[in-house]
Amino acid sequence: MDADYWAITIHLLGALAAGGVIGIERSYHGRPAGFRTHTLVCLTSALLMMVTYYQWKWLPDDDIFATVRTDPTRMAQGIMTGIGFLGAGVIFKEGLSVRGLTTAASIWITAGIGILFGVGFIYPAVLSIVLSLGVLGLFRWIETRLPSHFYAHHLIRFDRNDTVPEQELRDFVREHGFTVANMSYRLTDDGKFFEYFMVIRTNSLSNMSRLADALRKRDNVKVFHISPTGN
C-alpha cells in the first residue's frame, strides 16, 4: 500500500479514537452530544483537512501555482457551510431532551465523503464510509453497554400543611437509587401546595420506574413528574 494511504489510515483512526474517548466521557455524564456524535465530528474534521493537505494527490494539474490560483477547497468550504444549516434543522428539543445531534453529525460526514468522491480521492472516502457505518452501528451497541449517568427533572407536590421535610425526601429518593443534583422550592395555587423541584441522577434507567411506582403509592403526594433528559 502507498505510504500516503498508510498515513491517511492512521490519521483517520487517530481521529476516530480521539473523538471516541472524549465522547465516552460526555456519555458517562449523560450529555446529549455523546459517544457517537463526538466521534463523527472528529472524524469529519480530519477527513476535510486531508482534502486540503493532499491536494496534490487529487488535483489533475501538477503545477503548484495552478493549485494556488484555483484553490478548489473554497468550494468545499461553501458546501460544509450549507450543510451546517441542514444539520441544524434536524436538531430539535423534545420536552427536556435534545435529539438529532448524531443525525446532524452523520449528515456532516456524509457531505465530507461526497466531497472526496467529487474530487476523486477514493481511498479515504471509502475508508470513511466503513468507519462511519461502524460508528453508527457498532458504536451504538457499545454505547448502550457503557456505564452512564441518567438525569431527570423531578417535581413533587404536597399539601402545604402535609409537606415532607426536605431531608426525608432526599433520603427517599436516595433509597431508590438517585442522588439530588440541585433543588428548588415554591408555593403554588395561592399557597395551597408546596412543591420541590430537583434534578436527580441515577446509574440505571429502571430506577425511574421504581421511583414512580413508589411515589404513586404515597397518599400525601398530590402531583409528581419525572422527566428524563438527554438524547
N, C-alpha and C positions, 0 to 999 in steps of 0.2 A: 504494500500500500504506500502511496505517496506520503512523504514526510509531512506535508501540509495537511493531509487528511488525518494523520495521527494527531497533529496539533489541534485541528478543529474538533475532533472527538474528545480530546482531553479538556478543551475549553468548555464544550457543551456539558460534559459530565460534571465538571467542576461547578458550573453554574447551577446544574440540577441539584448537586449535593448542598451547595451553599444556601440556595433558596429553601430546600427541604429542611435543613437544620433550623433556620430561622422560623419557618412555618410551623415546625413541631412545637417550638416554644410558644408561639401565638395560639396554636390549637389547644395546648395544655391549659392555657389561661382562658379558654372559652371565647376567643375573639372571632368575629365573623370572617375576617381575612386570615385564613389559617394555612394548613399544610400545603394543599394543592394550589391555592391562589398564589402564595409566595414563590412556590417552585416554578409555576408557569411564568410569572412576571420576570424572575431572574433568568430563566431560560430564554425568554424572548429578548431581553436586553442583550444577552450575549450573542444571540443569533443576529440581531440587527447590527451590532458592532462589527461582526465579521463581514457583513456586506461591504462596509467601508474598508476594513483592514485588508481584505483580499480582493480589492477591486481589480488588480492586475490579472487575477485568475479568470474573471468572467467578462471583462471588457474586451471587445474584439480588436481594439487598436492598442498596439504595444507602445505607442508614443505617450510617455508620462505627461507631456504638456497637453495632449489632446484630452487626457483624463481630467486635468485641472479645468480646462475650458468647458467641457461638457458637464462635469460634476453630476452624474445621474443620481447620486444619493439625495439630491434635493427633492426628486420625485418621491422617493421612499419616505422622506420626512413628511411630505404633504399627505401621503397615504395614511401614515400612522396617526397624524393629527386628526384626520377624518374618522378613522377607526375609533379614536378615543371618544368621540361623541356617540358613536354607535354603541360602544361598550358601556358608556354611562347610562344609555337608555334601558339596558337590561338589569341594572341595579335598582332595587326598589326596597322600600321599608314596609314590612307587613306586620302591623302591630308594633311590638317592641323588637322584632327581629329584622336583620338586614339580609337580603337574599340577592343572588345573582352575581356575586363577586367572582366566583370561579368561572361562570359562564362568560363574564366580561374578559377575564384573563385568557380564556380559550379563544375568544374572538380576536384578541390582540395577537396571540401567537399564530393563529391561522392567517392573519394578514401578513405577518412576517414571513411565513412559509410561502405564501403566494408571491411575495416579492422575490424570494430566492429562486423560485421556479421561473418567474418572469425574466430574470437576468441570466438564467441557465446555470445557476450554482446548485447543481442537482444533489451532490452528496450531502451537504449539510441540511438541505431541505428534506430529503428522505429520512435522514437520521433524526431530525426534529419531529417528523411525523411519528416515528416509532417512540421517541421519548415522551411526546405529548400524550399519545394513547396510553402509555404506561402510567403517566401522572394521573390522567383522568380515570383510568380503570383500576390498575393495581394499587395506586396510592389511595384510592377511595377505600379499598379493603383494609389497607394498613391504617388509615385514619380512624376507621370505626373501632379499631382494636388498640389504639394508643390511649394511655391514661389521660384523662382530661377533666377540667373543671367545667361544670354546668352552672349557669347563673339564671336566676329568675327574679322578677319583680313580684313581691308578695304584699298584698293588702289584707288586713283583717279588721273587722269592725265589731265593737261591743256596745251594749247599753252603757251610757255614761256612768251609771251607778253600779254596774256589774262588770267593770273592766279588770282584766287580768293584769297584775303587775308586770312591768317590763322584764324583770329578771326571770319570772316564772315562764313568760312567753319565750324568752331566749332559750331557757332550758328545754322547753317543749320542742322547739324547732331543732335544737341540737340532738335530742333523743332520736329524731327521725333522720339523722344523717346530714344536717345542714349547719353551716356557720353563717352568721349575720354579718354582711359587709358594712352596711350602714342602716340607720333607722331614723324615720321622722314621724311626727305625730300631728293630729289635727282633730278638732271638734267639728261635727257636721250637723246639718238639719237643726239649726238654732240651738246647738248644744245638746241634742238628744243622744248623739252617738259619739264614741271616741274611736279613732282609727289609728292603727300602726301601719306605716308603710316602710318596707325594708327591701333591700337587695340581699338575696340568700344564695349560697353557693353549696354545691354538693359534687361528689365524685361519681354519682350514679343517677341516671335519669329516672330509674324506677322509684327513687326516693320521693319524687314529686307526687306520684300517685298515692304512695303510702301516707304522705303528709296530708293530701287532700282527703283521703278516707278518714284519717284521724280527726281533722277539723270538722268534717261533716257530722261526726257523732257527738260533737260538743254542743250542748243546748245553748250555752251563753254566746256562741259565735253567731252573729246576725248575718254577716256577709264576709266572704273571703274570695280573693283572686290569687292565682298562681300563674304567672305569665312567663314562660321560658324565653330567654334572649338568645341571640346567636343566629347562625346561618342555617 
